[in-house]
């Protein structure tokens, strides 16, 4: 019983933190401190997860597919950055 309560509290704090991050991002865009493009980059994993969840029908499989796609994108970005620096593109 205690585990369920503390798990719920932890999840609640996580949700409050995510809401605060989104609110700060919206505030920074409205004040002109950040561009919309920089804030929307943070939404990409959620969109990928939503698509993966819709196609697989399972939260676990959707999370794994999201992780694999994001890791693949990271490897491609590192390779592209290395090639760009090597060939001065």
C-alpha positions in Angstrom: 0.0 0.0 0.0 2.8 2.4 0.9 4.5 1.7 -2.4 1.4 2.6 -4.4 1.1 5.9 -2.5 4.8 6.9 -3.1 4.7 5.8 -6.7 1.7 8.0 -7.2 3.4 10.9 -5.5 6.5 10.4 -7.7 4.4 10.3 -10.8 2.6 13.4 -9.7 5.8 15.3 -9.2 7.0 14.1 -12.6 3.8 15.5 -14.2 4.1 18.8 -12.4 7.7 19.1 -13.6 6.8 18.4 -17.2 4.0 21.0 -17.0 6.4 23.5 -15.5 8.9 22.9 -18.3 6.3 23.4 -21.0 5.0 26.6 -19.3 8.5 28.0 -19.1 9.1 27.2 -22.8 5.8 28.9 -23.8 6.8 31.9 -21.6 10.2 32.2 -23.2 8.7 32.1 -26.7 6.2 34.8 -25.8 8.9 37.0 -24.3 11.2 36.5 -27.3 14.0 34.7 -25.4 13.6 31.5 -27.4 12.4 30.6 -30.9 9.5 28.3 -31.5 11.8 25.9 -33.3 14.0 25.4 -30.3 11.0 24.7 -28.1 9.3 22.3 -30.6 12.4 20.2 -30.7 11.5 19.0 -27.2 8.2 17.6 -28.5 9.8 15.2 -31.0 10.2 12.2 -28.7 6.6 12.5 -27.6 5.4 12.6 -31.2 7.6 9.6 -32.1 6.2 7.7 -29.0 2.6 8.5 -30.0 3.2 7.2 -33.5 5.0 4.1 -32.2 2.3 3.4 -29.6 -0.4 3.8 -32.3 1.3 1.4 -34.6 2.3 -1.2 -32.0 -0.6 -1.0 -29.6 1.6 -1.5 -26.6 3.2 1.1 -24.3 6.2 -1.2 -23.8 6.9 -1.8 -27.5 6.2 1.8 -28.3 8.8 2.9 -25.8 11.3 0.5 -27.2 10.7 1.6 -30.8 10.9 5.3 -29.7 14.3 4.6 -28.0 15.6 2.8 -31.1 14.5 5.6 -33.4 16.0 8.3 -31.1 19.3 6.4 -30.7 19.5 6.0 -34.5 18.8 9.7 -35.0 21.6 10.5 -32.5 24.1 8.2 -34.3 23.2 9.9 -37.6 23.6 13.3 -36.1 27.0 12.5 -34.6 28.1 11.0 -37.9 26.9 14.0 -39.9 28.5 16.5 -37.5 31.8 14.5 -37.7 31.7 14.5 -41.5 30.8 18.2 -41.6 33.8 19.0 -39.4 36.1 16.8 -41.4 35.3 18.1 -44.8 34.5 21.7 -43.7 31.1 21.6 -45.3 
